[in-house]
Amino acid sequence: MANEIRNIAVLVPTYNNAATLGQVLQDVLSHTQHVIVVNDGSTDHTAEVLDQYPTVQRVEYAPNRGKGIALRRGFAYALQQGYTHVITMDADGQHFAADLPAFLDRLEEGGDAIIIGARNLQQENMPGKNTFANRFSNFWFYVETGLKAPDTQSGYRLYPLLLMERIRFWCTRYEFEVEVLVRSAWKGIRIDWVPVQVYYPPAEERVSHFRPFRDFSRISVLNTVLVLITFLYIKPRDFIRFILKRETWIWLWKEVLLNPRESNGKKALSVGFGVFMGIVPIWGFQMLVALLLASLMRLNKALVLIAANISIPPMIPLIIFGSFLMGRVWMGTDATFLVFSKDITQEAVQRNVLQYLYGSVTLAVIAGLTALLVTYILLMIFRKPRING
């Protein structure tokens, strides 16, 4: 492995894997002498196994802190030693060192990225819980980043350390491998995959430190936090960055609005429907419902989704306030103003919620119709030969 030029090391975090660690190191050392082992507080004879391989660089501490801490300390050590990339392998023998060149080939072909070794999840002895956990993780990774992934649970990965250097990670255990992918993707680091082999011994021979209930709970909590950050910050941030680009406006005007494949009416209806969906009070589901209904109604999905972003966080206070004012029309003598008081009764809460719901639907209809009308007039003025539809 030509890592003398690339400054790439193999990083092996280990905790009580003395039975398999020696064979893993033998296989890796047949490809490269740049190997780092992080001994994460092992209480078996891992240290004695490492003593047999004096060329292996060691990071050791006690007590056990979890895989996330082991990887983070391994990253820091590798950077101190001048490495720009590491390839992480598990110490339980499930990964094959013969696949190391595949990571280098993919790096050479595609450029810097986090490269994940995608496993064949249908192979013999693959634990059923692993398949479910991977599908679960892949789904939430897509929700949080918009990227489709074949395997987000594999620990066989190439990490570009310099690109990740400024990210301050939170997680300490298995959930770190979810966090590092999502937060790196948010930073614009490309995520790539390469197929790898994997060995899973029969159940009676398998050794795992994964604690299903506790670790799955931690991963679920992490995904909850990441989804909240995604919808409250990341997606609005990306939309604002997208909409502020000059190229976006050129594309939107020439390729979407002025494109002759759709009629003025359908385009205007798409914009108006998008604004309606962005205001209607189904927070958290607006984009999904808008996309589904746009497909059923055969509207311009790009225009619908762009218009639906009227509900980005800076606009939410204005939308809520406007909805509350609109709701006064329907509440009559029961109408209220937004008053912040310590003396809040259940009756007052119910009345305020009802006023908001009536008002938000009204505001959504008015804003949607206004957007539809304005868009249609602009298209009639500026668009060249129109078609019927």
C-alpha positions in Angstrom: 0.0 0.0 0.0 1.6 3.2 -1.2 0.8 5.2 2.0 4.4 6.5 2.3 3.4 9.0 -0.4 -0.2 9.4 0.6 0.4 9.7 4.4 -2.3 7.1 5.2 -2.3 4.9 8.3 -4.5 2.0 9.3 -6.3 2.7 12.6 -7.5 -0.2 14.7 -9.5 0.6 17.8 -9.7 -2.4 20.2 -11.3 -3.4 23.4 -10.7 -6.9 24.7 -10.1 -8.4 21.3 -6.9 -10.2 22.2 -8.1 -13.4 20.6 -8.4 -11.9 17.1 -6.2 -8.8 17.2 -2.9 -10.7 16.4 -4.3 -12.1 13.2 -5.7 -8.7 12.2 -2.4 -7.0 12.7 -0.5 -9.7 10.7 -2.8 -9.3 7.8 -2.6 -5.5 7.9 1.2 -5.4 8.3 1.4 -7.5 5.1 0.1 -4.4 3.3 1.6 -1.5 5.2 3.8 -0.7 8.2 1.8 2.4 9.1 -0.5 0.9 11.7 -2.0 2.6 14.8 -3.8 0.6 17.5 -5.9 2.4 20.1 -6.2 0.2 23.2 -9.4 1.4 24.7 -8.9 0.3 28.3 -8.7 -3.5 27.5 -8.6 -5.8 30.6 -7.6 -9.0 28.8 -4.1 -9.6 27.4 -4.3 -7.1 24.5 -1.1 -5.4 25.7 0.8 -8.6 25.5 -0.4 -9.2 22.0 0.7 -5.7 21.0 4.1 -6.3 22.5 4.7 -8.9 19.8 4.4 -6.1 17.1 6.9 -3.5 18.0 6.4 -1.5 14.7 2.8 -0.9 15.5 2.1 2.6 17.0 0.1 2.5 20.2 -2.4 4.8 21.9 -3.3 3.3 25.3 -5.4 4.5 28.3 -7.7 3.2 31.0 -10.5 2.8 31.8 -12.6 1.9 28.7 -14.2 5.0 27.2 -16.1 3.7 24.2 -15.4 3.4 20.4 -16.2 7.0 19.7 -13.5 8.2 22.1 -11.0 5.6 20.7 -11.5 6.8 17.2 -11.3 10.5 18.1 -8.1 9.9 20.0 -6.8 7.8 17.2 -7.6 10.7 14.7 -5.7 13.2 16.9 -2.7 10.9 17.3 -2.6 10.3 13.5 -2.6 14.0 12.8 0.2 14.6 15.3 2.2 12.0 13.4 1.7 13.7 10.1 -0.9 11.4 8.6 -3.6 13.0 6.4 -5.9 10.0 6.2 -6.7 6.9 8.2 -8.5 3.7 7.3 -10.3 2.3 10.3 -10.7 -1.5 10.8 -12.4 -3.4 13.5 -10.2 -5.6 15.7 -12.6 -8.6 15.7 -11.5 -10.0 12.4 -14.6 -9.2 10.4 -12.7 -7.0 7.9 -10.2 -8.2 5.3 -6.9 -6.3 4.9 -7.1 -7.5 1.2 -9.7 -4.7 0.7 -7.3 -1.9 1.7 -6.2 -1.2 -1.9 -9.8 -0.7 -2.9 -10.0 2.3 -0.6 -6.9 3.8 -2.2 -8.2 3.2 -5.7 -11.5 4.9 -4.8 -9.6 7.8 -3.3 -7.5 8.1 -6.4 -10.5 8.0 -8.7 -13.0 10.2 -6.8 -10.9 12.5 -4.7 -11.0 13.3 -1.0 -14.1 11.9 0.8 -15.1 9.7 3.7 -15.1 6.3 2.0 -17.2 3.6 3.6 -16.6 -0.1 3.0 -20.1 -1.3 2.1 -20.8 -4.8 3.2 -23.0 -7.5 1.6 -25.8 -7.5 4.2 -27.4 -10.7 2.8 -24.4 -13.0 3.3 -24.3 -16.0 5.5 -24.2 -15.5 9.3 -25.1 -11.8 9.1 -26.9 -11.1 12.3 -30.5 -10.1 11.7 -30.2 -7.2 14.2 -27.4 -5.8 12.1 -29.5 -5.7 9.0 -32.3 -4.0 10.7 -30.0 -1.5 12.4 -28.4 -0.7 9.1 -31.7 0.0 7.3 -32.8 2.1 10.3 -29.5 4.1 10.1 -29.6 4.4 6.3 -33.1 5.9 6.5 -32.3 8.5 9.1 -29.0 9.3 7.3 -31.1 10.1 4.2 -33.5 12.3 6.2 -30.6 14.2 7.8 -28.4 14.7 4.7 -30.5 13.9 1.6 -27.9 11.2 0.7 -28.7 7.6 -0.1 -26.3 5.2 1.5 -26.0 1.4 1.1 -24.3 0.9 4.5 -23.9 3.5 7.2 -23.0 1.1 10.0 -19.8 -0.3 8.6 -16.7 0.5 10.6 -14.3 -0.1 7.7 -13.8 3.4 6.5 -11.3 5.9 5.1 -11.4 9.3 6.9 -9.8 12.5 5.4 -8.5 13.9 8.7 -7.6 17.4 7.4 -11.1 18.0 6.1 -12.6 16.8 9.5 -10.1 18.6 11.7 -12.3 21.5 12.7 -15.4 19.5 13.5 -15.9 19.2 17.3 -17.7 15.9 17.8 -20.0 15.1 20.7 -20.4 11.3 20.8 -18.2 8.8 22.7 -19.5 5.3 21.8 -21.0 3.5 18.8 -23.2 6.4 17.9 -20.1 8.3 16.9 -20.0 6.5 13.6 -23.4 8.0 12.8 -22.5 11.4 14.0 -19.3 11.6 12.0 -21.1 10.8 8.7 -23.9 13.3 9.2 -21.9 16.2 10.5 -19.2 15.7 7.9 -21.9 15.7 5.2 -23.3 18.9 6.7 -19.8 20.4 6.3 -19.7 19.6 2.6 -17.4 16.6 2.9 -18.2 14.1 0.2 -19.4 10.6 1.3 -18.5 7.7 -1.0 -18.7 3.9 -0.8 -16.6 0.9 -2.0 -17.8 -2.7 -1.8 -15.8 -4.9 0.7 -15.9 -8.4 2.1 -16.9 -9.1 5.6 -16.7 -12.2 7.9 -19.2 -12.9 10.5 -18.5 -16.0 12.6 -21.4 -18.3 13.7 -23.4 -16.9 16.6 -21.8 -19.2 19.2 -18.3 -17.8 18.3 -19.3 -14.2 17.9 -17.9 -11.6 20.4 -19.6 -8.2 20.4 -19.4 -5.2 22.8 -22.5 -3.7 21.3 -25.2 -3.4 24.0 -28.5 -3.5 22.0 -30.8 -1.6 24.4 -28.4 1.0 25.7 -26.5 1.6 22.5 -29.6 1.6 20.3 -31.2 4.1 22.7 -28.2 6.4 22.4 -28.3 6.2 18.6 -32.0 7.0 18.6 -31.5 10.0 20.9 -28.7 11.2 18.6 -30.9 10.8 15.5 -33.6 12.8 17.2 -31.2 15.6 17.9 -29.7 15.5 14.4 -33.2 15.6 12.8 -34.1 18.6 14.8 -30.9 20.4 13.8 -31.5 19.3 10.2 -35.0 20.9 9.9 -34.4 23.9 12.2 -30.9 24.9 10.9 -29.2 22.8 8.2 -32.0 22.7 5.6 -32.9 26.4 6.1 -29.1 27.3 5.9 -28.7 25.3 2.7 -31.8 26.8 1.2 -30.6 30.3 2.0 -27.2 29.6 0.5 -28.9 28.1 -2.5 -31.2 31.0 -3.0 -28.5 33.6 -2.6 -26.5 32.3 -5.5 -26.7 34.2 -8.7 -26.6 30.9 -10.7 -29.8 29.8 -8.8 -31.8 32.8 -9.9 -30.6 32.4 -13.5 -31.6 28.7 -13.4 -34.9 29.4 -11.7 -35.8 32.1 -14.2 -34.6 30.4 -17.5 -35.0 26.7 -16.8 -37.9 26.6 -14.4 -40.1 29.6 -14.9 -39.5 30.4 -18.6 -39.2 26.8 -19.8 -41.9 26.1 -22.4 -42.7 22.6 -21.4 -45.4 23.7 -19.0 -48.1 26.3 -19.2 -48.2 29.5 -17.3 -51.2 28.3 -15.3 -49.4 25.1 -14.1 -46.3 27.0 -13.1 -48.3 29.7 -11.3 -50.4 27.0 -9.6 -47.2 25.2 -8.5 -45.8 28.4 -6.8 -49.2 29.2 -5.2 -49.6 25.6 -3.9 -46.0 25.6 -2.5 -46.7 28.9 -0.6 -49.9 27.4 0.8 -48.1 24.2 1.9 -45.4 26.2 3.5 -47.9 28.0 5.8 -50.6 25.4 6.5 -50.1 24.2 10.1 -48.7 20.7 9.6 -45.2 21.6 10.9 -42.6 19.0 10.3 -44.5 17.4 7.5 -45.0 20.3 5.1 -42.3 19.4 2.6 -43.2 15.7 2.5 -46.9 16.3 2.1 -46.2 19.1 -0.5 -44.0 16.7 -2.5 -46.5 13.9 -2.4 -49.5 16.1 -3.4 -47.4 17.9 -6.1 -46.7 14.5 -7.7 -50.4 13.5 -7.5 -51.5 16.8 -9.0 -48.6 16.7 -11.6 -47.3 20.1 -10.6 -43.8 21.4 -11.0 -42.2 19.8 -7.9 -39.1 22.1 -8.0 -41.3 25.2 -7.9 -43.5 23.7 -5.2 -40.6 22.9 -2.9 -38.9 26.2 -3.4 -42.1 28.1 -2.7 -42.8 26.0 0.4 -39.6 27.2 2.0 -41.5 30.4 2.9 -41.6 28.7 6.3 -37.9 28.9 7.0 -37.1 29.8 10.7 -36.7 33.6 10.2 -40.2 33.7 8.7 -41.9 31.5 11.3 -42.5 34.3 13.9 -44.1 36.4 11.1 -46.2 33.5 9.9 -47.4 32.7 13.4 -48.3 36.3 14.2 -50.1 36.7 10.8 -52.0 33.5 11.4 -53.1 34.7 14.9 -54.3 38.0 13.4 -56.2 36.2 10.6 -57.8 34.0 13.2 -59.5 36.9 14.9 -61.9 37.1 11.9 -63.2 33.7 12.7 -63.3 33.8 16.5 -65.6 36.9 16.8 -66.0 37.9 20.4 -63.8 35.1 21.6 -60.8 36.5 19.6 -57.7 37.2 21.7 -54.3 38.9 21.2 -51.0 37.3 21.8 -50.5 38.0 25.5 -47.7 36.5 27.6 -48.9 35.9 31.1 -48.1 33.6 34.0 -51.9 33.1 34.5 -52.5 30.7 31.6 -55.6 28.6 31.8 -56.5 25.5 29.8 -59.5 27.4 28.3 -57.2 30.2 27.1 -54.8 27.7 25.5 -57.6 26.0 23.7 -59.0 29.3 22.4 -55.6 30.5 21.3 -54.8 27.3 19.5 -58.1 27.3 17.7 -57.6 30.9 16.6 -54.1 30.1 15.3 -55.4 27.0 13.4 -58.2 29.0 11.7 -55.9 31.9 11.0 -53.0 29.8 9.6 -55.3 28.1 7.1 -56.8 31.4 6.1 -53.3 33.0 5.7 -52.1 30.0 3.7 -55.1 30.3 1.3 -54.7 34.1 0.9 -50.9 33.9 0.5 -51.1 31.0 -1.9 -53.7 32.7 -4.1 -51.6 35.9 -4.1 -48.5 34.1 -5.1 -50.4 32.3 -7.8 -51.8 35.5 -9.2 -48.5 37.5 -9.1 -46.6 34.6 -10.7 -49.1 34.2 -13.4 -49.0 38.0 -14.2 -45.2 38.0 -14.3 -45.2 34.9 -16.6 -47.7 36.6 -18.9 -45.5 39.6 -19.2 -42.0 38.1 -19.5 -42.5 34.6 -20.9 -42.1 33.9 -24.6 -44.6 31.8 -26.7 -46.7 29.9 -24.2 -48.3 26.5 -24.7 -51.7 25.3 -23.6 -51.9 22.9 -20.7 
